[in-house]
Every structure is written in structure tokens, then in C-alpha cells.
């Protein structure tokens, strides 16, 4: 974990002012200091009347930058190696035609797409800063000169203070790692790696065309450069039991990651899965999903930021679960149930 990130994590727990933080070169706290051996819950955010029991990326960014920071989703015009035929065709089985970036802006003009989104949000967040999130498809799957041009175009906007770059673990050649390391020295950066599952049978069935070993290698090489990593996992993939889903969560958390994304599988129109499993439903109801995701959250070390605990597909393209578009209802239910159960992020890791 980045030493400055560790400092910020401890500030979240102790509500310390940002200007009191040690320098970025400060050593991380000993892991024993992060353990929690009582039944008193960890509360990560009490602002705005909240009693958040998870370490959200929103809370982290608010502490890190001292103000509201939001992500702006971009379609950089990239593709994927299992779409263009170099590894396979059709994409990952669960992906929509947009490469899981259904809400991402993609006119081909990065600066214009950012400005359009910022103007749309200006009434809600007039003074916010933004992270440019390259979301759709594989955002390191292009010549490095093209990547450089697009990433720096995003950073040229005066209200963009960082980058989030979503990619596959098998699309990080040395020259791309070098570019990411360069960007990491200049701005706030994380790289989002799609792991989805650690189970080889699932990975093959979902047409991922990469392996857990590819993920491990990507994590090691990014970590060597001090680049923050966010791991993406999908809960409810066909054929997986709850125990297998939790095994994937546990495995991801053994790595040097900054953040974790968790959400249910959404079956969407135009995906391969919609053709092969048209009646599939990942979770029958909100309650079943809430139970599983809370079990997962309790296995996540409290210093790892949670970037997502649900996901909503556009209603026009959503097949199932029919209720998954109710993002606010799902989130409220998760937080309420955590309070009722006296649950918190990392509770399952506490010392006896």
C-alpha cells in the first residue's frame, strides 16, 4: 500500500485533519495496528450524518484532496484482444457491446467528452475536481504513443486531478508499464485490473482468455512501480457457489491492492451470456445479494478502498436481475443491514 494512502486510511479511522498528516515518505503503520479485536465497529466516515462501515473510495478521495472528487467515464476508442480476434472474438461473455462502458462518453474527443460531463454535473458539484476514468474495453490495448496522447489529453483539463485506467492483466507490456509509471509520478493514478474470478473453469467459460497467473504477474509488475491497483470481481457468475465467490475475494485481498470493486453479474442484451444463458439470474432478490456482499466485505482488510459494492446496467439493456437498476435501494439496504448485524469492513479478519 502507498505510504501516503496508509496515512490517509488511519486518518479516516481517527478523523484527523489532512494538514496534520505526515509526509508521503512516512512509513506505513504496522499491520497489527490495523487489527480490530472488539465488537465495536469500524466507522470510516461520519460526515453529513453518515456512519459508514466501509472504506469507500469517495471518503478516501475527500480526505486525500480535501473536497469532492468524482469520476468521469470515458470511452477512449479502444478494443480488446478477445474481440478483435487476436485471442478470441465476441469479448468476455458478460460484456455488453460497449465493453462494460454503457454510460461512458466516447465522441473521439477526450477534452470535449470531459467538458460535456463536467458541465452536466456543475449544478450538483460546482467546485468538484475529477478523475478521468478510461472505462470501456481494454484501455492499455493500443500503441503506447496513442495511449500517451489520450491519457495526457485527459490530464490537460484543469479540473482533472487524476486518472483511472481499466484494463486486462494480459495487456500490460513493458512499454505500457513504463508509461503508467511516468503518469504515476505526475498525477494521482490507479489501474483497474479485471480479475472477475480466480477459478479456472469460470474464467474459461466466461471467455476471459487470461489466467490467474496473468493477474498475479500484472499485480507484481505494477506494484514494483508503486502504481495503485484496483481489482474488479463479479459475484454470481454462472456455476459458482457463494463459497467460490468468497474465495476470489480472499485471494484478491492477499495482493498489494489499493482498492476492490464488487458487484453482481448483470445479464445484459447483446452479450454472449444473453445468448448462451438467456434465463440466467445471478441473484434471485436483493436480500440474497445483500447477504453475500456483506460476507465479502467482512473479508476485506479495512485499509483497502471499496470502489463499488453494486452495479446498475441501463434499464434498456438489462435482462436480469430485474431489480439491479435500483442502485440507491441496494446500497441503502446494504448499509442498513450492516448496522443491524453490527457488521463492518474487515470484521471477519478481527483477532479473537
C-alpha positions, 0 to 999 in steps of 0.5 A: 500500500502507498505510504501516503494512502496508509496515512490517509486510511488511519486518518479516516479511522481517527478523523484527523485533519489532512494538514496534520498528516505526515509526509508521503515518505512516512512509513506505513503503520504496522499491520497489527495496528490495523487489527480490530479485536472488539465488537465495536465497529469500524466507522470510516466516515461520519460526515453529513450524518453518515456512519459508514462501515466501509472504506469507500473510495469517495471518503478516501478521495475527500480526505486525500484532496480535501473536497469532492472528487468524482469520476468521469467515464470515458470511452477512449476508442479502444478494443480488446484482444478477445474481440478483435480476434487476436485471442478470441472474438465476441469479448468476455461473455458478460460484456455488453457491446460497449465493453462494460462502458454503457454510460461512458462518453466516447465522441473521439474527443477526450477534452470535449467528452470531459467538458460535456460531463463536467458541465452536466454535473456543475449544478450538483458539484460546482467546485468538484475536481475529477478523475478521468476514468478510461472505462470501456474495453481494454484501455492499455490495448493500443500503441503506447504513443496513442495511449500517451496522447489520450491519457495526457489529453485527459490530464490537460483539463484543469479540473482533472486531478487524476486518472483511472485506467481499466484494463486486462492483466494480459495487456500490460507490456513493458512499454505500457508499464513504463508509461503508467509509471511516468503518469504515476509520478505526475498525477494521482493514478490507479489501474483497474485490473479485471480479475472477475474470478480466480477459478479456472473453469469460470474464467474459461467459460466466461471467455476471459482468455487470461489466467490467474497467473496473468493477474498475479504477474500484472499485480507484481509488475505494477506494484514494483512501480508503486502504481495503485491497483484496483481489482474488479470481481463479479459475484454470481457468475454462472456455476459458482457457489457463494463459497467460490465467490468468497474465495476470489475475494480472499485471494484478491485481498492477499495482493498489494491492492489499493482498492476492490470493486464488487458487484453482481453479474448483470445479464445484459442484451447483446452479450454472449451470456444473453445468448448462451444463458438467456434465463440466467439470474445471478441473484434471485432478490436483493436480500440474497445479494445483500447477504453475500456482499456483506460476507465479502466485505467482512473479508476485506482488510479495512485499509483497502478502498471499496470502489463499488459494492453494486452495479446498475446496467441501463434499464434498456439493456438489462435482462436480469436481475430485474431489480439491479437498476435500483442502485440507491435501494441496494446500497441503502439496504446494504448499509442498513443491514450492516448496522443491524448485524453490527457488521463492518469492513474487515470484521471477519479478519478481527483477532479473537 
